[in-house]
Amino acid sequence: MASTNQSPFYKKAEADFHNATNDEDRIACLEVMIKECPKHKSSENMLRNLTLRLKKLRSTVEKQKRSGKSSREGIKKAEMQCVLAGFPNSGKSTLFQTLTNQETKISPYEFTTTQPALGTFPFEGAKVQIIDQPSFPNHDKSLTNSTDTVLLVITSLNQITESEKFLNKSRAKKLIIFNELDTSTDFEKRKIEATLNSKFKGIEYVSMSTKSPSKIEIENLKKKIFQTFPIIRVYTKEPKKEPSIDPMIMSPDSTPRDCAEKILKGMSAKIVRVKIWGPSSKFGGQVVGLDHILKDKDVIEFQTK
């Protein structure tokens, strides 16, 4: 695929496309390339070829899903990943379905989930990867040990203690989701919340019903999950254009140099000016150096040689 006169974002997506190991990742790269491809007459053939390739890949993935197969040999960890964990019939899969709007197998019988299910949900422009997995003790240990955040769905206080033997090797942050509190009396709710605040002090928790959560409860949960990730969001923009809709996910204390190198290796050496808008700027459009410390929701504009 030719990449003459393409933006750095296109070139980065094109390089990722060639390095991708599965069709899902190739589809994501093609979507970026189509978005970044110039919309003028000389690029019509390129855009047509990209669109045709995307259509074929999507068709292939759909056929594999219907046949019960998958092009993904393993789950590629996203920049923000959380994993659902809990005991049988805790409400994990129901919550997964609510957050992702994906159909998943739910039943009153134990161990309905037999394979990890991969999904995403949006929060303030960022996409969070979420995985539903089999219940304890059939869970995927590698997932709970390597993920950023474990969402522990429980229906009783003793399950918190019981779960420790399954999560003792995980260094992930934990967020407890106490399900089915809507069936408890006000006295029981107060007792449960008092125990959570005292016995499990320091561990964040959310009380909700996974079967019928309100929009406010869902947004509150998404916010709580998002706050467990040590990241900042940085939006890029080209001169005289609006900022990108999708943010770059960066680590705290990242700089414009880090952002440029993430877009394309070696790009920082070609930058002649950096402008920023947002929390770390003194005024909109402030010119800063490559080592300026960025903050969450900053907008950054690069001018290159």
Number of C-alpha atoms within 10 A of each C-alpha: 7 9 13 7 10 13 14 16 18 24 20 17 22 20 13 16 19 10 11 15 15 17 18 15 16 21 20 15 22 21 16 16 24 19 13 17 20 17 12 8 8 9 12 13 10 17 20 12 13 17 16 11 15 20 12 12 17 15 12 14 19 14 13 13 12 9 9 8 11 17 14 13 8 9 12 13 14 14 15 21 23 29 27 26 29 28 22 19 20 23 25 29 27 21 22 25 17 18 19 17 12 13 11 16 11 16 13 9 9 13 18 16 22 13 12 16 18 16 18 20 16 13 13 12 14 17 19 20 19 25 23 26 26 23 22 18 14 15 22 16 15 10 21 25 18 17 20 22 24 28 23 22 27 24 18 13 14 9 15 18 10 13 17 11 11 18 18 10 13 19 14 19 16 21 21 19 25 24 21 18 17 13 10 11 10 11 8 12 15 12 12 17 15 13 13 19 14 9 9 14 11 10 12 16 21 16 19 18 20 26 12 14 13 12 9 9 16 17 14 13 19 17 13 15 22 21 10 18 18 12 19 18 21 24 22 21 16 13 10 7 8 10 16 15 12 14 20 20 19 20 17 14 14 18 18 24 19 17 23 20 13 17 17 16 13 12 17 19 13 12 16 12 14 19 20 25 18 19 14 17 19 11 11 13 15 14 17 15 13 20 12 17 15 25 21 20 16 18 25 24 21 21 12 12 7
